[in-house]
Amino acid sequence: MNKTLHLILSILLFLFGVFLIWYFSSLVICILISAVLSIIGHPLVKIFDKIKISKFTFPHSLSAFLTLIIMIIVMVSVFKIFVPLIAGQAKVISNININYIHESLEKPLTSFENFLFDYGVLSEGETIESSINSKFESLLNITNFSNIFKNILGFTGSLFFSVFTVLFITFFFLKDEHMFYNAIMLLVPVKYEEKITNVLTESKKLLTRYFIGLCIEITSMITLISIGLSIFGVENALLIGFIGGLMNTIPYLGPVIGAIIGVIIGVTSSLSMELYTGILPLILTIIGVFAVANIIDNIVFQPVIYSSSVKAHPIEIFLVIIMAGSIAGIPGMILAIPAYTVLRIIAKEFFNKFKIVKKLTEKI
């Protein structure tokens, strides 16, 4: 009876814990973001700790504070560099001569409409123009606009609060790298302390390699794409490179999304060109630069990050990402690799008698 009661209480406590995580999901996300930032920042904290000027050594709190300041400066610098570029591109789009585009695309659109009619995509009497107009009318509906405006205001307020929360928690995680570990251990039964300690230690080691490697990959991809587009004289090369680098955090699908956005930005910046002599070569150039950059990424960067840091086979990673994408979409694909890494470590500690677990965790 005591065992049954103990089991029921354990299940109830577990369900209550899941409920609390769901109810305070925004706070949990902030804590996890802070944990990731602290993982990235800890190597810099250790460098500051080693600095010695005469008899003066950096207090650990000062090292954590300086690291946080540097991280803020980097993020603000990125913001200051790329937001004006995005604003400039928005201004270009707002000044587009719709009549000129319509005249330039009239013949190609007519041919494309005939193609769509032949395959039943467009119904009788329907045109691409009417279809696009109906979408814009629904988008610009005053009710929708007011809802969007309210959502933006609400998002802005919650964003500032979330940023403050993340920075506040990150500082203390940087100051005390064992704080997250200690908080987890408070919830762990005594008999599992050793196993959970191993899980947290190994997870931190692998995730540190992964996130630092990911930052290097993003920076490298931004540089490669920007330089490649600049060589071919493409306008807004830096903006396209920035978006392409960020989209690269989405495995497999990200480069395609980045290339599509890059083509849209490139084309809207060069609408004065002729369709066949200017715009089509421009599109091919942008796609070509993205293709070459991603070949380099696949050959050089990803093997180091995915295989060496998380110690998993590329096919393993591919299948996990596809499954995560089908469950949670793009956010699932982004979180798939770190989540899978932690799950493998947990499986190794608690289920190492199973053959499949031994095989999947043999490199850890």
Summary of the structure (lengths in Angstrom):
residues: 364
radius of gyration: 25.7
end to end distance: 40.9
largest distance: 84.7
contacts: 1006
relative contact order: 0.07
helix: 84%
strand: 1%
